[in-house]
Amino acid sequence: MANIVIGTAGHIDHGKTTLIKALTGIETDTTKEEKKRGMSINLGFAYLDLPNNKRVGIVDVPGHEKFIKNMVAGLPGINLVLLVIDAAEGIMPQTKEHIDILTLLGIRDFLIVLTKVDTVDPELKELVIEDIRDQLADTPLADAELIETDAVTGTGIKELLTKIQARSEEVQERSESGLARLNVDRVFSVKGFGTVVTGTLLDGSINIGDDLYLYPSEKKTRVRNIQVHETDVKNAQSGQRTALNLANIATDDIKRGDVLSVSEKLEDTWMLDVKVTCLPEVVGGIGLWDRVRLLIGTREVMARTVPLGIDWIGPGEEGFLQLRLEEQVAVKERDRFILRSYSPMQTIAGGEVLDAAPHKHRRFKVEILESLKAKEEGSLDELITDFLINKKQPFTNEKALLEYLGVAKEELQPILVEMEAEGRVIKTKAGYLAQASYQKLADRATEILSVYHKQYRLRFGMPLEEFRSRMRGILAEKEISALIALMKETLVKEANDKLALVDFNVSFNKYQQIAKEKIEQTLAKNGYTPAKKEELFELDKNAEEVLEALNGDSVVFLTHEYVLLGKIFDQAVNLIREYITENNQMTLGDFRDLTKSSRKSSMLILEYMDKQEITKRVENYRVLGKMS
């Protein structure tokens, strides 16, 4: 009979740990923190003696979202999963994510275990079961058997044991071929014995006295003792939960995520060629150079995605990726993995390793169906263009290009200079931008401004902050500034913190022209005394919209309430510059005397000049500011 490992999965507090204790008598929540919280944090391990005297391993994986990576670590080597669902709550969001992860990891053998059934009304229980079947209808669990249990009263526990035994007899014996390999999930020290590690043996077999090599450090160790289900054995076989007592190595030399193998030539890699399935609900799919979390074996490493043969992998689609890793891993072909988004952390895809040590591919020069071998070499400038156009973020710095291409800076720089001279690439303060990408961004920006001009025909342009807010979903602040700088060469103009298309001009009809003249004449008579907007609105029924259009042109808005004629303001600026140049400073009283205006009017004008950095207030006087 095959070696069997059973996993439990499900939402927090749905009773996984209690169920395992009822089946085995073993408490898998072992740490003080786990007992305090009432939930599994790390992987819990137990074993179960079936009625036919077969002993099977059980892995209790954490149910809380924060411990998803611990859950994934427990799944390699699992043959059967008990999906645990509380009879009072039914399927929860984390239950769904667990199902996604299990399915993506290739697990297809499930038993649905409904827990706490004696604590709910029979009618409610039936409704929950009906809802479970509805929600699982389009998943591999659609036809899974459902067993009703209550770990406290003992309801259904014997039936569950019988079902587990029947399933265990159907599992095929694992092949003992291949070099033994174990992903380390726990490391600890036992007094009198030394370093102990645990994990599921994925390939081959291990015997007492075998030499093992630790990856990625490549340190050599020796197997002093082996335990399977807390029993000393002479060897461990593929598929068994195993504890190894190791000689000649300290606990500080090993960490969770390391790999032990009898092979001294297991290759560490920075890249993986993989086949992935993207979950249907993933917004945006998987694109070029997305930063993701790769969960493989007992490791979590950051990686960048490079779609092969396609631009991107859409929601619900399958495709090939090359993963560019930020840390090396030691894995093998056919190992399963999960991809989670960088932030917020959500499961987005999963799949299988096709090549555990590939070379860097040319994305669209690769024959995907023939073992992902390069069909022909692409030139460096083609790779640069492809990268700049297809990655989600349009602007790219030199560091990202070097990481992606894997070339030296001395090789990259001349190509970029040549591409810039030919107009295919634009260099900005925010990074490099493909000409095609710039055109798309410029078209988007032009559309935004065009719609604004049609809606507000008498305004010079869109407030700069409003334009930035419209572009923030696409670009970062620094990138928006770079885009505006590029567009100002030919497409847009900027004045008074407003942005407009270069060919747009405010045009007044004859009625609006009359209102304009009334406003300007009134402000001219006021001189250095600012006028309230409401007073100007009374001059003409068109005055309100016309005054808004004059803002930044012939009229200066000192505050949201007071305005001044632009020519008068310019005169005030000249007066101040001449006075301070001659006297080194100016007081509020000095300005009031120069302009023969009131203290309030002088204060309004000077405070606006302070904001524009024409002047700078120092104690009770002013000096010239940066803009003078």
C-alpha positions as CSV (number, residue, x, y, z in Angstrom):
1,M,0.0,0.0,0.0
2,A,1.2,3.5,-0.8
3,N,2.5,6.0,1.7
4,I,-0.3,8.5,2.3
5,V,-0.3,12.1,3.4
6,I,-3.6,13.8,4.2
7,G,-4.0,17.6,4.3
8,T,-6.7,19.6,6.0
9,A,-7.7,23.0,4.6
10,G,-10.4,25.5,5.5
11,H,-11.3,28.9,7.1
12,I,-10.0,29.9,10.5
13,D,-12.1,28.5,13.4
14,H,-13.9,25.9,11.2
15,G,-12.5,23.1,13.3
16,K,-9.6,21.6,11.5
17,T,-7.3,21.2,14.5
18,T,-10.2,19.8,16.7
19,L,-11.2,17.4,14.0
20,I,-7.6,16.0,13.7
21,K,-7.4,15.6,17.5
22,A,-10.7,13.6,17.4
23,L,-9.3,11.4,14.6
24,T,-5.8,10.9,16.0
25,G,-5.7,12.1,19.6
26,I,-2.8,14.4,18.6
27,E,-2.9,18.2,19.3
28,T,-1.4,19.9,16.2
29,D,-1.6,23.5,17.8
30,T,1.6,23.1,19.8
31,T,2.9,26.6,20.4
32,K,1.7,28.9,23.2
33,E,0.9,31.5,20.5
34,E,-1.3,29.1,18.6
35,K,-3.2,28.1,21.7
36,K,-3.6,31.7,22.8
37,R,-5.0,32.7,19.4
38,G,-7.0,29.6,18.9
39,M,-5.7,29.1,15.4
40,S,-2.9,27.3,13.6
41,I,0.1,29.5,12.7
42,N,2.6,27.0,11.6
43,L,2.1,23.6,10.0
44,G,0.7,21.0,12.4
45,F,1.7,17.4,12.0
46,A,0.0,14.2,13.2
47,Y,-0.5,10.6,12.1
48,L,-3.6,8.5,11.9
49,D,-3.9,4.7,12.4
50,L,-6.7,3.5,10.1
51,P,-8.9,0.4,10.9
52,N,-6.8,-1.6,8.5
53,N,-3.7,-0.8,10.6
54,K,-2.3,1.5,7.9
55,R,-0.7,4.6,9.4
56,V,-1.1,7.8,7.3
57,G,0.4,11.3,7.9
58,I,-1.7,14.3,8.4
59,V,-0.7,17.9,7.8
60,D,-2.9,20.6,9.4
61,V,-2.3,23.7,7.3
62,P,-3.2,27.2,8.7
63,G,-6.5,28.7,7.8
64,H,-5.8,32.4,8.5
65,E,-5.0,34.6,5.4
66,K,-1.7,35.8,7.0
67,F,-0.5,32.3,7.0
68,I,-1.3,31.3,3.4
69,K,2.4,30.7,2.7
70,N,2.5,28.2,5.5
71,M,-0.5,26.5,4.0
72,V,1.2,26.2,0.6
73,A,4.4,24.8,2.2
74,G,2.4,21.9,3.6
75,L,0.8,20.8,0.4
76,P,3.6,19.2,-1.7
77,G,3.3,15.4,-1.4
78,I,-0.3,15.5,-0.2
79,N,-2.6,12.8,-1.6
80,L,-5.9,13.6,-0.2
81,V,-7.4,16.9,1.2
82,L,-10.1,17.2,3.8
83,L,-11.8,20.5,3.1
84,V,-13.2,21.5,6.5
85,I,-16.4,23.7,6.5
86,D,-18.3,24.9,9.6
87,A,-21.9,23.9,9.4
88,A,-23.0,27.2,10.8
89,E,-21.0,29.4,8.5
90,G,-20.6,27.6,5.3
91,I,-18.0,28.6,2.7
92,M,-16.0,31.7,3.6
93,P,-13.6,33.8,1.5
94,Q,-10.5,32.0,2.8
95,T,-12.2,28.7,2.0
96,K,-12.4,29.8,-1.6
97,E,-8.8,30.9,-1.7
98,H,-7.8,27.5,-0.2
99,I,-9.7,25.8,-2.9
100,D,-8.0,27.9,-5.6
101,I,-4.6,27.1,-4.1
102,L,-5.3,23.4,-3.9
103,T,-6.6,23.2,-7.4
104,L,-3.7,25.2,-8.8
105,L,-1.3,22.9,-7.1
106,G,-2.8,20.0,-9.0
107,I,-4.7,18.3,-6.1
108,R,-7.9,16.7,-7.3
109,D,-8.8,14.2,-4.5
110,F,-11.1,15.8,-1.8
111,L,-13.4,14.9,1.0
112,I,-15.7,17.7,2.2
113,V,-16.0,17.5,6.0
114,L,-18.9,19.5,7.5
115,T,-18.0,20.2,11.1
116,K,-19.9,21.2,14.3
117,V,-23.2,19.7,12.8
118,D,-24.7,19.0,16.2
119,T,-24.5,22.7,17.1
120,V,-26.9,23.9,14.3
121,D,-30.5,23.5,13.4
122,P,-31.1,20.7,10.8
123,E,-32.8,23.1,8.4
124,L,-29.9,25.5,8.6
125,K,-27.5,22.7,8.0
126,E,-29.4,21.6,4.9
127,L,-29.3,25.2,3.6
128,V,-25.6,25.4,4.2
129,I,-25.0,22.1,2.4
130,E,-27.1,23.3,-0.6
131,D,-25.0,26.5,-0.7
132,I,-21.8,24.5,-0.6
133,R,-22.9,22.4,-3.5
134,D,-23.9,25.6,-5.5
135,Q,-20.6,27.3,-4.8
136,L,-18.5,24.3,-5.6
137,A,-20.4,23.4,-8.8
138,D,-17.7,24.7,-11.2
139,T,-14.7,23.4,-9.2
140,P,-13.0,20.0,-8.9
141,L,-14.9,19.5,-5.7
142,A,-18.3,19.5,-7.5
143,D,-18.7,15.7,-7.0
144,A,-16.7,15.4,-3.8
145,E,-18.2,13.3,-1.0
146,L,-19.5,15.3,2.0
147,I,-19.3,13.8,5.5
148,E,-21.2,15.4,8.4
149,T,-19.2,15.4,11.6
150,D,-19.0,16.8,15.1
151,A,-15.6,16.4,16.8
152,V,-17.0,17.1,20.2
153,T,-19.9,14.6,20.2
154,G,-18.2,12.1,17.9
155,T,-20.8,12.3,15.2
156,G,-19.5,11.1,11.8
157,I,-15.9,10.4,13.0
158,K,-16.1,6.6,12.3
159,E,-17.7,7.2,8.9
160,L,-14.9,9.7,8.0
161,L,-12.3,7.1,9.1
162,T,-13.9,4.6,6.8
163,K,-13.9,7.0,3.9
164,I,-10.2,7.9,4.4
165,Q,-9.3,4.3,4.5
166,A,-11.1,3.6,1.2
167,R,-9.4,6.5,-0.5
168,S,-6.0,5.5,0.8
169,E,-6.3,2.1,-0.8
170,E,-6.9,3.8,-4.2
171,V,-3.7,5.9,-4.0
172,Q,-1.0,4.4,-6.3
173,E,2.4,3.6,-4.9
174,R,4.9,6.4,-5.6
175,S,7.9,5.6,-7.8
176,E,11.2,5.3,-5.8
177,S,13.1,6.5,-8.8
178,G,14.9,9.9,-8.7
179,L,17.3,11.4,-6.2
180,A,15.9,11.9,-2.7
181,R,14.8,15.5,-2.1
182,L,13.1,17.1,0.9
183,N,11.9,20.6,1.3
184,V,12.6,21.7,4.9
185,D,9.5,23.1,6.7
186,R,10.8,23.0,10.3
187,V,14.2,23.1,12.0
188,F,14.8,22.6,15.7
189,S,17.3,21.1,18.1
190,V,16.7,18.0,20.4
191,K,18.9,17.8,23.5
192,G,21.3,14.9,23.2
193,F,20.7,14.5,19.4
194,G,21.3,17.9,17.8
195,T,19.8,19.3,14.6
196,V,16.4,17.9,13.4
197,V,14.5,18.9,10.3
198,T,11.1,17.8,9.0
199,G,9.4,17.7,5.6
200,T,7.8,15.5,3.1
201,L,10.2,13.3,1.1
202,L,9.3,14.1,-2.5
203,D,11.6,11.8,-4.5
204,G,13.5,8.6,-3.9
205,S,14.4,7.3,-0.5
206,I,16.8,8.2,2.4
207,N,18.7,5.8,4.6
208,I,20.5,6.2,7.9
209,G,24.1,7.1,7.1
210,D,23.3,8.8,3.7
211,D,25.2,12.0,2.9
212,L,22.9,14.9,2.1
213,Y,23.6,18.3,0.5
214,L,21.8,21.4,1.7
215,Y,20.8,24.0,-0.9
216,P,21.4,26.8,-1.6
217,S,24.4,26.8,0.8
218,E,25.7,23.4,-0.6
219,K,26.8,22.3,2.8
220,K,27.3,18.6,3.4
221,T,25.6,16.7,6.2
222,R,24.9,13.1,7.2
223,V,21.7,11.4,8.3
224,R,22.1,10.2,11.9
225,N,18.6,9.0,12.5
226,I,15.2,8.9,10.8
227,Q,11.7,9.0,12.2
228,V,8.4,8.5,10.4
229,H,5.3,9.2,12.5
230,E,7.4,9.4,15.7
231,T,8.8,5.9,15.1
232,D,12.5,5.3,14.4
233,V,13.1,3.7,11.0
234,K,16.1,2.7,8.9
235,N,14.9,4.5,5.8
236,A,12.2,6.9,4.6
237,Q,10.4,6.5,1.3
238,S,8.9,8.9,-1.2
239,G,5.7,10.5,0.0
240,Q,6.3,10.0,3.8
241,R,6.3,12.8,6.4
242,T,9.9,12.5,7.7
243,A,12.0,13.8,10.5
244,L,15.8,13.7,10.0
245,N,18.4,13.9,12.7
246,L,21.4,15.4,11.0
247,A,25.1,15.3,11.9
248,N,27.9,17.9,11.3
249,I,25.5,20.8,10.8
250,A,24.0,23.4,13.3
251,T,20.4,24.6,13.4
252,D,21.7,28.1,12.4
253,D,23.0,26.6,9.2
254,I,19.5,25.5,8.0
255,K,16.3,27.4,7.6
256,R,12.8,26.8,6.5
257,G,12.7,26.7,2.7
258,D,16.1,25.1,2.2
259,V,16.3,21.8,0.3
260,L,18.1,18.6,1.3
261,S,19.1,16.1,-1.4
262,V,21.4,13.2,-1.9
263,S,22.5,14.9,-5.1
264,E,25.5,17.1,-4.9
265,K,24.6,18.7,-8.2
266,L,21.2,20.0,-7.6
267,E,21.2,23.3,-9.5
268,D,20.3,26.6,-7.9
269,T,18.6,28.9,-10.4
270,W,17.6,32.6,-10.8
271,M,15.0,31.7,-13.5
272,L,12.2,29.2,-14.1
273,D,10.2,28.4,-17.2
274,V,6.7,27.6,-16.1
275,K,3.1,26.9,-17.3
276,V,0.6,28.8,-15.3
277,T,-3.2,29.1,-15.0
278,C,-4.4,32.6,-14.0
279,L,-7.5,32.7,-11.8
280,P,-10.6,34.1,-13.4
281,E,-11.2,36.9,-10.9
282,V,-7.6,38.4,-11.2
283,V,-8.0,41.9,-12.5
284,G,-5.5,42.7,-15.3
285,G,-4.1,39.2,-15.6
286,I,-0.3,38.7,-15.6
287,G,1.7,41.1,-17.6
288,L,5.3,41.8,-18.4
289,W,7.6,42.4,-15.4
290,D,4.8,42.2,-12.8
291,R,6.3,41.7,-9.3
292,V,4.9,38.6,-7.7
293,R,5.4,36.3,-4.7
294,L,6.4,32.8,-5.8
295,L,5.5,30.1,-3.3
296,I,7.2,26.9,-4.2
297,G,8.1,24.0,-1.8
298,T,8.6,25.7,1.5
299,R,10.1,28.9,0.0
300,E,8.6,32.3,-0.7
301,V,10.7,34.4,-3.1
302,M,9.9,37.6,-5.1
303,A,9.9,37.3,-8.8
304,R,9.2,39.2,-12.1
305,T,7.0,37.7,-14.7
306,V,7.9,37.5,-18.4
307,P,5.2,36.1,-20.6
308,L,6.6,33.9,-23.4
309,G,5.1,34.0,-26.9
310,I,2.2,36.3,-25.8
311,D,1.8,39.9,-24.5
312,W,0.0,38.8,-21.3
313,I,-2.0,36.1,-19.7
314,G,-5.6,37.1,-19.1
315,P,-7.9,36.2,-16.2
316,G,-8.9,32.5,-16.5
317,E,-6.3,31.8,-19.2
318,E,-3.3,29.6,-19.3
319,G,0.1,30.5,-20.7
320,F,3.9,30.2,-20.4
321,L,6.0,32.4,-18.2
322,Q,9.7,32.8,-17.5
323,L,10.0,33.8,-13.8
324,R,13.0,36.0,-13.0
325,L,13.7,35.4,-9.3
326,E,15.2,37.8,-6.7
327,E,16.6,34.8,-4.8
328,Q,17.9,31.5,-6.1
329,V,15.9,28.3,-5.6
330,A,16.6,24.7,-6.0
331,V,13.6,23.0,-7.6
332,K,12.9,20.3,-10.2
333,E,10.7,20.0,-13.3
334,R,7.0,19.2,-12.5
335,D,7.2,20.9,-9.1
336,R,4.0,22.8,-8.5
337,F,3.8,26.4,-7.3
338,I,1.6,29.4,-6.4
339,L,1.9,33.0,-7.5
340,R,0.5,35.7,-5.3
341,S,0.4,39.5,-6.0
342,Y,3.0,41.6,-4.4
343,S,0.5,44.0,-2.8
344,P,-2.2,43.5,-1.7
345,M,-1.4,39.8,-1.2
346,Q,-3.8,37.7,-3.2
347,T,-3.5,34.4,-5.0
348,I,-3.4,35.1,-8.7
349,A,-2.1,32.0,-10.4
350,G,-0.4,28.6,-10.1
351,G,1.2,26.0,-12.2
352,E,4.0,23.7,-12.9
353,V,7.8,24.1,-13.5
354,L,8.7,23.0,-17.0
355,D,12.4,24.0,-17.0
356,A,14.2,24.4,-13.6
357,A,17.3,26.0,-15.0
358,P,16.5,27.8,-18.3
359,H,18.4,30.4,-20.2
360,K,17.0,33.9,-20.6
361,H,14.5,33.8,-23.5
362,R,13.6,36.3,-26.3
363,R,9.9,36.6,-25.6
364,F,8.6,36.5,-29.2
365,K,11.6,34.6,-30.6
366,V,10.7,31.4,-28.7
367,E,9.0,28.3,-30.0
368,I,6.8,27.6,-27.0
369,L,5.4,24.3,-28.1
370,E,8.9,22.8,-28.5
371,S,10.1,22.8,-25.0
372,L,10.5,26.6,-25.0
373,K,13.7,26.6,-27.0
374,A,14.8,29.8,-28.7
375,K,13.8,29.7,-32.4
376,E,16.1,32.6,-33.3
377,E,18.1,35.3,-31.6
378,G,16.4,38.7,-31.2
379,S,18.6,41.9,-31.3
380,L,19.1,43.9,-28.1
381,D,17.2,46.9,-29.4
382,E,14.2,44.6,-30.2
383,L,14.2,43.3,-26.7
384,I,14.4,46.8,-25.2
385,T,11.5,48.0,-27.4
386,D,9.4,44.9,-26.5
387,F,10.1,45.4,-22.8
388,L,9.3,49.1,-22.8
389,I,6.1,48.7,-24.8
390,N,4.6,45.6,-23.0
391,K,5.4,46.2,-19.3
392,K,2.5,47.7,-17.4
393,Q,4.5,50.8,-16.2
394,P,5.4,52.9,-19.3
395,F,8.5,54.6,-17.7
396,T,11.5,52.3,-17.0
397,N,14.8,53.2,-15.4
398,E,18.1,51.8,-16.5
399,K,18.4,49.4,-13.5
400,A,15.2,47.6,-14.5
401,L,16.4,47.3,-18.1
402,L,19.8,45.8,-16.9
403,E,18.0,43.3,-14.7
404,Y,15.6,42.3,-17.4
405,L,18.1,42.0,-20.2
406,G,21.0,40.5,-18.2
407,V,23.6,42.6,-20.0
408,A,26.4,44.9,-18.9
409,K,25.8,48.7,-18.6
410,E,28.5,49.2,-21.2
411,E,26.6,47.1,-23.7
412,L,23.2,48.7,-23.0
413,Q,24.2,52.4,-23.0
414,P,25.3,52.7,-26.7
415,I,22.0,50.9,-27.9
416,L,19.9,53.3,-25.8
417,V,21.7,56.4,-27.2
418,E,21.2,55.1,-30.8
419,M,17.5,54.4,-30.2
420,E,17.1,57.8,-28.6
421,A,18.7,59.5,-31.6
422,E,16.4,57.6,-34.0
423,G,13.3,58.7,-32.0
424,R,12.3,55.2,-30.9
425,V,13.1,55.8,-27.2
426,I,12.7,59.0,-25.2
427,K,14.9,59.7,-22.2
428,T,13.2,61.6,-19.3
429,K,13.9,62.4,-15.7
430,A,11.4,59.6,-14.8
431,G,13.2,57.0,-17.0
432,Y,13.1,55.7,-20.5
433,L,9.8,55.7,-22.5
434,A,9.1,54.0,-25.8
435,Q,7.9,56.4,-28.5
436,A,4.8,54.2,-29.0
437,S,4.1,54.3,-25.3
438,Y,4.5,58.1,-25.3
439,Q,2.0,58.4,-28.1
440,K,-0.6,56.4,-26.2
441,L,-0.1,58.5,-23.1
442,A,-0.2,61.7,-25.1
443,D,-3.4,60.6,-26.8
444,R,-5.0,59.9,-23.4
445,A,-3.9,63.2,-22.0
446,T,-5.2,65.0,-25.1
447,E,-8.5,63.3,-24.8
448,I,-8.8,64.4,-21.1
449,L,-8.0,68.0,-22.0
450,S,-10.3,68.1,-25.0
451,V,-13.3,66.9,-23.0
452,Y,-12.5,69.6,-20.4
453,H,-12.3,72.3,-23.1
454,K,-15.7,71.3,-24.5
455,Q,-17.3,71.4,-21.1
456,Y,-15.6,74.7,-20.0
457,R,-15.2,76.8,-23.1
458,L,-14.4,80.0,-21.2
459,R,-11.7,78.6,-19.0
460,F,-8.0,78.7,-20.0
461,G,-7.5,75.1,-19.1
462,M,-7.8,72.3,-16.6
463,P,-6.4,72.9,-13.1
464,L,-3.1,71.1,-13.0
465,E,-4.0,69.1,-9.9
466,E,-7.2,67.9,-11.5
467,F,-5.2,66.7,-14.6
468,R,-2.7,64.9,-12.3
469,S,-5.5,63.2,-10.4
470,R,-6.9,61.9,-13.8
471,M,-3.5,60.4,-14.7
472,R,-2.6,58.9,-11.3
473,G,-4.2,55.6,-12.1
474,I,-1.8,55.2,-15.0
475,L,1.4,57.0,-13.8
476,A,3.3,58.0,-10.7
477,E,3.7,61.7,-9.8
478,K,7.2,61.9,-11.2
479,E,6.1,60.3,-14.4
480,I,3.1,62.7,-14.8
481,S,5.6,65.6,-14.5
482,A,7.8,64.0,-17.2
483,L,4.8,63.5,-19.5
484,I,3.7,67.1,-19.1
485,A,7.3,68.3,-19.9
486,L,7.3,66.2,-23.1
487,M,3.9,67.4,-24.2
488,K,4.7,71.1,-23.6
489,E,7.1,70.9,-26.5
490,T,4.2,70.5,-29.0
491,L,0.8,69.6,-27.5
492,V,0.0,71.6,-24.4
493,K,0.6,74.9,-22.8
494,E,0.6,75.8,-19.1
495,A,-0.2,79.0,-17.2
496,N,-1.2,79.8,-13.6
497,D,-1.3,76.1,-12.6
498,K,-3.6,75.3,-15.5
499,L,-3.0,73.0,-18.5
500,A,-4.5,73.5,-22.0
501,L,-4.2,72.1,-25.4
502,V,-1.8,74.3,-27.4
503,D,-4.4,75.2,-30.1
504,F,-7.1,76.0,-27.6
505,N,-8.1,79.7,-27.0
506,V,-10.9,81.2,-25.0
507,S,-13.4,82.9,-27.4
508,F,-16.1,85.3,-26.2
509,N,-19.4,86.0,-28.0
510,K,-20.6,89.6,-28.1
511,Y,-22.5,89.4,-24.9
512,Q,-19.6,87.9,-23.0
513,Q,-17.3,90.5,-24.5
514,I,-19.5,93.2,-23.0
515,A,-19.3,91.5,-19.6
516,K,-15.5,91.3,-19.9
517,E,-15.2,95.0,-20.6
518,K,-17.4,95.9,-17.6
519,I,-15.3,93.7,-15.3
520,E,-12.0,95.1,-16.5
521,Q,-13.2,98.7,-16.4
522,T,-14.4,98.2,-12.8
523,L,-11.2,96.7,-11.6
524,A,-9.2,99.4,-13.4
525,K,-11.1,102.0,-11.4
526,N,-10.5,100.1,-8.2
527,G,-6.8,100.3,-8.7
528,Y,-4.9,98.7,-5.8
529,T,-8.2,97.9,-4.0
530,P,-9.2,94.3,-4.8
531,A,-12.8,93.6,-5.6
532,K,-15.1,90.9,-4.3
533,K,-16.2,88.5,-6.9
534,E,-19.9,88.8,-5.8
535,E,-19.7,92.6,-6.5
536,L,-18.5,91.9,-10.1
537,F,-21.2,89.2,-10.7
538,E,-23.8,92.0,-10.2
539,L,-22.4,93.9,-13.2
540,D,-23.8,91.5,-15.9
541,K,-25.6,88.2,-16.1
542,N,-22.6,86.7,-17.9
543,A,-20.1,88.1,-15.5
544,E,-19.6,84.9,-13.4
545,E,-18.5,82.7,-16.2
546,V,-16.5,85.4,-17.9
547,L,-14.6,86.3,-14.7
548,E,-13.6,82.6,-14.3
549,A,-12.3,82.7,-17.9
550,L,-10.2,85.8,-17.1
551,N,-8.5,84.1,-14.2
552,G,-4.8,84.0,-15.0
553,D,-5.3,86.2,-18.0
554,S,-6.3,89.8,-17.4
555,V,-7.5,89.1,-13.8
556,V,-5.5,87.8,-10.8
557,F,-7.4,85.8,-8.1
558,L,-5.7,86.9,-4.9
559,T,-8.0,84.6,-2.9
560,H,-11.1,82.6,-3.6
561,E,-13.0,85.8,-2.8
562,Y,-10.9,88.8,-4.0
563,V,-9.6,89.7,-7.4
564,L,-7.3,92.3,-8.9
565,L,-6.8,93.5,-12.5
566,G,-3.7,91.8,-13.9
567,K,-2.1,95.1,-15.1
568,I,-2.5,96.6,-11.6
569,F,-0.9,93.5,-10.0
570,D,2.1,93.7,-12.4
571,Q,2.5,97.4,-11.4
572,A,2.5,96.4,-7.8
573,V,5.2,93.8,-8.4
574,N,7.4,96.4,-10.1
575,L,6.9,98.8,-7.3
576,I,7.9,96.3,-4.7
577,R,11.0,95.1,-6.7
578,E,12.3,98.7,-7.1
579,Y,11.6,99.6,-3.5
580,I,13.2,96.5,-1.9
581,T,16.2,96.7,-4.3
582,E,16.8,100.3,-3.1
583,N,15.9,99.8,0.6
584,N,16.6,96.0,1.1
585,Q,13.2,95.5,2.7
586,M,9.6,96.7,2.8
587,T,6.9,96.8,5.5
588,L,3.2,96.5,5.0
589,G,3.0,100.2,5.8
590,D,5.6,101.0,3.1
591,F,3.5,99.2,0.5
592,R,0.3,100.8,1.7
593,D,1.9,104.3,1.3
594,L,3.3,103.5,-2.1
595,T,-0.1,102.3,-3.4
596,K,-2.3,104.7,-1.4
597,S,-4.5,101.8,-0.5
598,S,-5.9,100.4,2.7
599,R,-4.1,98.1,5.1
600,K,-6.5,95.2,4.2
601,S,-5.9,95.7,0.4
602,S,-2.2,95.8,0.9
603,M,-2.2,92.7,3.0
604,L,-4.2,90.7,0.4
605,I,-1.8,91.7,-2.3
606,L,1.4,91.0,-0.3
607,E,0.2,87.6,1.0
608,Y,-0.6,86.5,-2.5
609,M,2.9,87.6,-3.6
610,D,4.3,85.6,-0.7
611,K,2.5,82.5,-2.0
612,Q,3.9,83.1,-5.5
613,E,7.4,83.6,-3.9
614,I,7.7,87.1,-5.4
615,T,8.3,88.3,-1.8
616,K,9.2,86.5,1.4
617,R,8.0,87.6,4.8
618,V,10.7,87.9,7.5
619,E,9.2,89.0,10.9
620,N,7.2,92.2,10.1
621,Y,8.9,93.1,6.8
622,R,9.4,91.6,3.4
623,V,12.4,90.9,1.1
624,L,12.5,89.6,-2.5
625,G,11.6,86.0,-3.0
626,K,12.8,83.2,-5.3
627,M,10.7,84.4,-8.2
628,S,11.9,88.0,-8.2
